[in-house]
């Protein structure tokens, strides 16, 4: 099977209404990453110092050495930045989700006590704040298990949410396989939570953010001062807030770091943003675990046909009749590169049409001639396919007067003699009168023009049929 694993479709054009509590128009969620004391450091058994997300421009790892400046910048986050943020969020009454690196939490008992006393969620941010991209799968699995063990020991309860950040291609699958997480956040691919099937288990994903994130104070392109950060957050919020009234409510996540936004010159922007959103009604500021629980209760996993996961036999049995009496189209479509984006009417239609469009003219003619005459002998004898019967009935072709039936018969005969295939029209796009008008107009076309039009109509018929089967 030629299958593409990435999901480029998501919710498509019609995302679900999240039904946020009290009819909120947007959910604004703040995450504070607590990494200080869990970063790369030779004191932690690492081969080199940290080089990521600090105020040192162009920082590089120092192999086998402690980087005193880097360590002290991280220490600022724990010693001063955390407490400045703690005062801000407890004063404004907004609860946080902490992404806590387990080894960092173990080295910060006062901060952990303050997090717990404030009622903040403490999710897992992995065992150590290090890269996982080159980590062997079994080593990463062991690190996940150890992170859960240490987190539970330090906090007093296991984490229900997970975010690695510096993850590998295996991370989401391995964390889901651990089996104890209400949500995973190692994606950036949506404005709403969604369910992911991992080895037959429905795992809730709550996407995170790298753009509404203070990390851009330490990366390029990034924020040059706090006003840049504030303007970006305000603009994002204003768009989502407006969409919450006219479209579908969404979720906005703001990512924070103690050693970055905790600096006086940066936290002013965060304060301004909080002031901005608190002037608006209909804003919900939950922890991520609150979002997870709400989503699980309001939008539990839904099962439905997934064409990209079907066997060849199931695929052909399901879609072999979409093009009239032409199962070979579904057989060939099965061999295309299908993926989650094809698990909808538009996706399967595209795959089937690709086969039809690239088939030889004789094969396409065979599809056209497989179609019955409109209101013809087969219809009167009850020998149409179920799809054709329903379609012709939808336009009233099953209730013709004698005069109408005679006219259709006359036109069918002339049309077939001229073009060599039946008159084909997507009757769901028409009523009886407009079908007759199209018949009279198209019967005058030359064969080449009419062949192309008939093929187009076959594709339209297929699209309507697929809408009956798939979302």
C-alpha positions in Angstrom: 0.0 0.0 0.0 1.3 3.4 -1.0 0.3 5.5 2.0 1.3 9.0 3.1 1.2 9.4 6.9 1.0 13.1 7.3 -2.5 14.6 7.8 -2.8 17.8 5.7 -6.6 17.8 6.0 -7.4 18.2 9.7 -11.0 19.3 10.3 -11.3 20.6 6.7 -13.6 23.6 6.0 -16.0 22.9 8.8 -14.2 22.6 12.2 -16.4 21.6 15.1 -17.8 24.1 17.5 -15.7 23.5 20.7 -18.7 24.7 22.9 -16.3 26.4 25.3 -17.8 26.9 28.8 -20.3 29.8 29.1 -20.3 30.2 25.3 -16.8 31.7 25.3 -15.7 33.0 21.9 -12.0 32.0 22.4 -10.0 30.0 24.9 -6.7 31.7 25.8 -4.3 29.3 27.5 -1.0 30.3 29.0 1.9 27.8 29.3 5.0 28.4 31.4 7.9 26.2 30.5 9.9 25.4 33.6 13.3 24.2 32.3 15.8 25.8 34.6 18.0 23.1 36.2 17.1 20.6 33.5 19.1 22.0 30.6 22.3 20.6 29.1 25.1 21.0 31.7 28.1 18.8 32.5 26.8 18.9 36.1 23.8 16.9 34.9 25.9 14.3 33.1 25.7 16.0 29.7 28.6 16.2 27.3 28.3 19.9 26.8 26.7 23.1 28.0 23.3 24.5 26.8 23.0 26.7 23.7 19.3 27.0 23.3 16.8 29.9 24.2 18.9 32.3 26.1 19.9 36.0 25.7 23.4 35.1 24.5 23.4 35.8 20.7 24.8 32.9 18.7 25.4 30.7 21.7 27.3 27.5 21.1 27.7 24.4 23.3 30.9 24.2 25.2 32.1 20.6 25.0 33.0 19.2 28.4 32.8 22.6 30.1 30.4 24.5 32.3 29.2 27.7 30.6 29.0 30.1 33.5 27.1 32.8 31.6 24.5 30.3 30.2 24.0 28.7 33.6 23.4 32.0 35.3 20.8 33.1 32.6 18.9 29.9 33.3 19.3 30.5 37.0 17.7 33.9 36.6 14.6 32.2 35.4 14.3 30.1 38.5 15.5 32.7 41.0 13.7 35.8 39.8 11.7 35.3 36.6 9.5 32.6 38.0 8.4 34.6 41.0 7.7 37.7 38.9 5.4 35.5 36.7 3.9 33.9 39.8 2.9 37.3 41.1 1.4 38.4 37.8 -0.8 35.3 37.2 -2.0 34.9 40.8 -2.9 38.6 40.9 -4.8 38.4 37.7 -6.5 35.1 38.6 -5.4 33.2 35.5 -4.3 29.6 36.1 -1.2 28.3 34.2 -0.1 25.0 32.8 3.5 24.4 33.7 5.5 22.3 31.3 7.9 21.0 33.9 11.1 19.2 33.1 11.2 16.5 35.7 14.8 17.1 36.7 14.3 20.8 36.9 11.2 20.4 39.1 13.2 18.1 41.4 15.8 20.9 41.8 13.1 23.6 42.6 11.0 22.6 45.6 9.9 26.1 46.5 8.7 26.8 43.0 6.9 23.5 42.9 5.1 24.3 46.1 4.1 27.7 44.8 2.7 26.0 41.5 0.7 23.6 43.5 -0.6 26.2 46.0 -1.8 28.3 43.0 -3.8 25.4 41.6 -1.7 25.3 38.4 -1.4 22.2 36.3 2.0 20.7 36.2 2.4 18.7 33.0 5.5 16.9 31.9 8.2 18.5 29.8 10.3 15.4 29.7 13.1 14.1 31.8 15.7 16.6 30.7 15.6 19.7 28.5 17.7 18.1 25.7 17.4 17.1 22.1 15.6 13.9 21.3 15.9 13.8 17.5 18.9 11.4 17.5 17.9 9.4 20.6 17.4 5.7 19.9 13.7 4.7 20.3 14.3 2.5 23.3 16.3 5.2 25.0 13.6 7.7 24.5 11.0 5.3 25.8 13.1 4.8 28.9 13.4 8.6 29.3 9.7 9.0 29.1 9.1 6.4 31.7 11.7 7.9 34.0 10.2 11.4 33.5 6.8 10.1 34.7 8.4 8.3 37.6 10.4 11.3 38.8 7.6 13.7 38.2 5.2 11.6 40.3 7.8 11.4 43.1 8.4 15.1 43.1 4.9 16.4 42.6 2.9 13.7 44.3 0.8 12.7 41.3 1.6 11.7 37.8 1.4 14.2 34.9 -1.7 14.1 32.7 -0.2 16.2 29.9 3.0 15.9 28.0 5.2 18.2 25.8 8.8 17.3 24.9 9.5 20.3 22.7 12.9 19.1 21.4 11.2 16.0 20.2 11.9 13.2 17.7 9.7 11.7 15.0 8.9 8.9 17.6 7.9 11.1 20.5 4.1 11.4 20.1 3.8 7.7 19.4 5.9 6.7 22.4 4.2 9.0 24.8 0.8 7.7 23.6 2.0 4.2 24.0 2.8 5.0 27.7 -0.9 5.2 28.0 -1.4 7.5 30.9 -1.7 11.0 29.3 -5.0 12.9 28.8 -3.3 14.9 26.1 0.0 15.4 24.2 1.1 18.7 22.8 4.1 18.0 20.6 2.3 19.4 17.5 1.7 22.8 16.1 -0.9 22.0 13.5 -4.3 23.3 14.5 -6.3 25.9 16.5 -8.3 23.2 18.1 -7.7 19.9 19.9 -8.1 16.7 17.9 -8.0 12.9 18.4 -5.1 10.9 16.9 -5.3 7.1 16.5 -2.0 5.7 17.8 -1.9 1.9 17.5 -5.7 1.7 17.9 -5.7 4.0 20.9 -7.5 7.4 20.7 -5.0 10.0 22.0 -6.1 13.6 22.4 -3.7 16.1 20.9 -3.8 19.7 22.1 -1.5 21.6 19.7 1.1 24.0 21.1 2.6 27.2 19.7 6.0 28.4 18.6 4.8 31.7 17.2 2.8 33.2 20.1 5.8 32.3 22.2 8.4 34.4 24.0 11.1 32.1 22.6 11.2 34.5 19.7 13.1 36.9 22.0 15.9 34.4 21.7 15.6 33.2 18.0 15.5 34.8 14.6 13.2 36.0 13.3 12.2 37.3 16.7 10.9 40.1 18.9 13.2 43.1 19.2 11.3 44.4 22.2 8.2 43.8 24.3 6.0 45.8 22.1 6.6 43.4 19.2 5.4 40.6 21.4 2.4 42.4 22.7 1.3 43.5 19.2 1.5 40.0 17.9 -0.4 38.5 20.8 -3.1 41.2 20.5 -3.5 40.8 16.8 -3.8 37.0 17.1 -6.3 37.4 19.9 -8.4 40.0 18.1 -8.7 37.8 15.0 -9.7 34.7 17.0 -12.1 36.7 19.1 -13.8 38.0 16.0 -13.9 34.5 14.4 -15.5 33.2 17.6 -18.6 35.4 16.8 -18.8 34.9 13.0 -17.2 31.5 12.5 -16.1 28.8 14.9 -14.5 29.6 18.3 -10.9 28.5 18.6 -8.1 28.2 21.0 -5.1 30.5 21.5 -2.0 29.3 23.3 0.7 31.6 24.7 4.1 30.0 25.4 6.3 31.5 28.1 9.7 30.9 29.7 10.8 32.1 33.1 14.3 33.3 31.9 12.8 35.2 28.9 9.5 36.8 29.7 10.4 36.9 33.3 12.8 39.9 32.6 11.3 43.3 33.6 11.6 44.7 30.1 9.7 41.8 28.6 7.0 41.1 31.1 5.4 44.5 30.6 4.2 43.2 27.2 2.6 40.2 28.8 0.9 42.4 31.4 -0.5 44.6 28.6 -1.8 41.5 26.8 -3.6 40.2 29.9 -5.1 43.6 30.5 -6.3 43.6 26.8 -8.1 40.2 27.0 -9.6 40.9 30.4 -11.5 43.8 28.9 -13.4 41.4 26.6 -16.3 39.3 27.6 -16.5 35.7 26.5 -12.9 34.8 27.1 -12.0 31.5 28.8 -8.5 31.2 30.3 -8.2 27.5 31.3 -5.3 25.2 32.1 -4.6 22.7 29.3 -5.9 19.8 31.4 -9.2 21.7 31.6 -9.3 21.9 27.8 -8.5 18.2 27.6 -11.4 17.3 30.0 -13.8 19.6 28.2 -12.9 18.2 24.8 -13.1 14.6 25.9 -16.6 15.2 27.3 -17.9 17.4 24.5 -16.2 15.9 21.5 -15.3 12.2 22.2 -13.5 10.2 19.5 -15.7 9.6 16.5 -15.4 6.5 14.3 -16.1 6.5 10.6 -14.8 5.1 7.3 -11.1 5.8 6.7 -10.5 5.0 3.0 -6.7 5.4 3.4 -6.7 2.5 5.9 -9.0 0.2 4.0 -7.8 -3.1 2.4 -8.0 -3.3 -1.3 -11.1 -5.5 -1.1 -12.9 -3.1 1.2 -11.9 -0.1 -0.8 -13.2 -1.5 -4.1 -16.3 -2.9 -2.5 -17.1 0.6 -1.0 -16.2 2.8 -4.0 -16.3 0.5 -7.0 -19.8 1.7 -7.9 -19.1 5.4 -7.6 -18.3 5.4 -11.3 -21.1 3.5 -13.0 -20.3 -0.2 -13.4 -16.6 0.6 -13.5 -14.8 -0.9 -10.4 -11.5 -0.8 -12.2 -11.3 2.9 -11.3 -11.4 2.2 -7.6 -8.9 -0.7 -8.1 -6.4 1.7 -9.6 -7.1 4.5 -7.2 -6.2 2.2 -4.3 -2.7 2.1 -5.6 -2.2 5.9 -5.5 -0.5 7.7 -2.6 -3.4 8.0 -0.3 -3.4 9.4 3.2 -5.6 11.0 5.9 -6.4 13.9 3.5 -8.2 11.3 1.4 -10.5 10.2 4.2 -13.3 12.4 3.0 -15.5 12.8 0.0 -13.2 15.3 -1.6 -10.2 13.1 -1.1 -11.6 9.9 -2.6 -13.2 11.9 -5.4 -9.8 13.3 -6.3 -8.2 9.9 -6.3 -10.9 8.3 -8.4 -11.0 11.2 -10.9 -7.2 11.1 -11.3 -7.6 7.5 -12.5 -10.5 8.4 -14.8 -8.8 11.4 -16.3 -5.6 9.6 -17.1 -7.4 6.5 -18.6 -7.4 6.0 -22.3 -10.3 7.4 -24.4 -11.7 3.9 -24.9 -11.8 3.2 -21.2 -13.5 6.6 -20.5 -15.9 5.8 -23.3 -16.7 2.6 -21.5 -17.6 4.5 -18.4 -19.9 6.8 -20.4 -21.7 3.9 -22.1 -22.1 2.2 -18.8 -24.6 5.0 -17.8 -28.3 4.4 -18.5 -30.4 6.6 -20.6 -32.3 9.3 -18.7 -35.8 8.0 -18.0 -35.1 5.2 -20.4 -36.1 1.5 -20.7 -33.9 0.4 -17.8 -35.5 2.9 -15.5 -39.0 1.8 -16.5 -38.0 -1.8 -16.0 -36.5 -1.1 -12.5 -33.0 -2.3 -13.6 -31.0 0.8 -12.7 -28.3 0.7 -10.0 -29.6 2.0 -6.6 -27.6 5.2 -7.1 -29.0 5.9 -10.5 -32.6 5.1 -9.4 -32.2 7.6 -6.5 -30.6 10.3 -8.6 -33.2 10.1 -11.4 -36.0 10.2 -8.8 -34.5 13.2 -7.1 -35.1 15.2 -10.3 -38.7 13.8 -10.8 -37.7 11.6 -13.7 -39.6 8.8 -12.2 -42.8 10.7 -12.6 -43.0 11.8 -16.2 -46.1 12.5 -18.3 -46.5 10.4 -21.4 -45.5 13.5 -23.5 -42.3 14.0 -21.4 -41.3 10.4 -21.6 -41.7 10.4 -25.4 -39.6 13.5 -25.7 -36.8 12.1 -23.5 -36.9 8.9 -25.6 -36.7 10.9 -28.9 -33.8 13.0 -27.6 -32.0 10.0 -26.2 -32.1 8.3 -29.6 -30.8 11.3 -31.5 -28.1 12.0 -28.9 -26.7 8.4 -28.9 -26.8 8.2 -32.7 -24.8 11.4 -32.9 -22.3 11.0 -30.1 -22.1 7.3 -29.4 -22.8 7.4 -25.7 -25.9 8.3 -23.5 -26.7 11.8 -22.4 -25.2 12.1 -19.0 -26.0 14.9 -16.5 -25.6 15.2 -12.8 -29.3 15.3 -12.1 -28.8 16.4 -8.4 -27.6 19.8 -9.9 -30.9 20.2 -11.7 -34.6 19.9 -11.8 -36.7 18.4 -14.6 -36.9 21.6 -16.6 -33.2 22.5 -16.5 -32.3 18.9 -17.4 -34.5 19.2 -20.6 -32.9 22.6 -21.3 -29.4 21.1 -21.0 -30.4 18.2 -23.2 -31.6 20.5 -26.0 -28.5 22.7 -25.7 -25.9 19.9 -25.5 -27.4 17.7 -28.3 -26.1 20.4 -30.7 -22.4 20.1 -29.5 -19.8 18.4 -31.6 -18.6 15.0 -30.3 -15.3 16.2 -28.9 -17.0 19.0 -26.9 -19.7 16.7 -25.7 -17.3 13.9 -24.8 -15.5 16.3 -22.5 -18.8 17.6 -21.0 -20.0 14.1 -20.4 -16.8 13.2 -18.6 -17.2 16.3 -16.4 -20.8 15.2 -15.6 -19.6 11.7 -14.6 -17.2 13.3 -12.2 -20.0 15.5 -10.7 -22.2 12.4 -10.3 -19.3 10.7 -8.5 -18.9 13.7 -6.2 -22.5 13.6 -5.2 -22.4 9.8 -4.6 -19.4 10.1 -2.3 -21.1 12.8 -0.2 -23.6 10.1 0.7 -20.8 7.9 2.1 -18.2 10.2 3.5 -17.9 13.6 5.3 
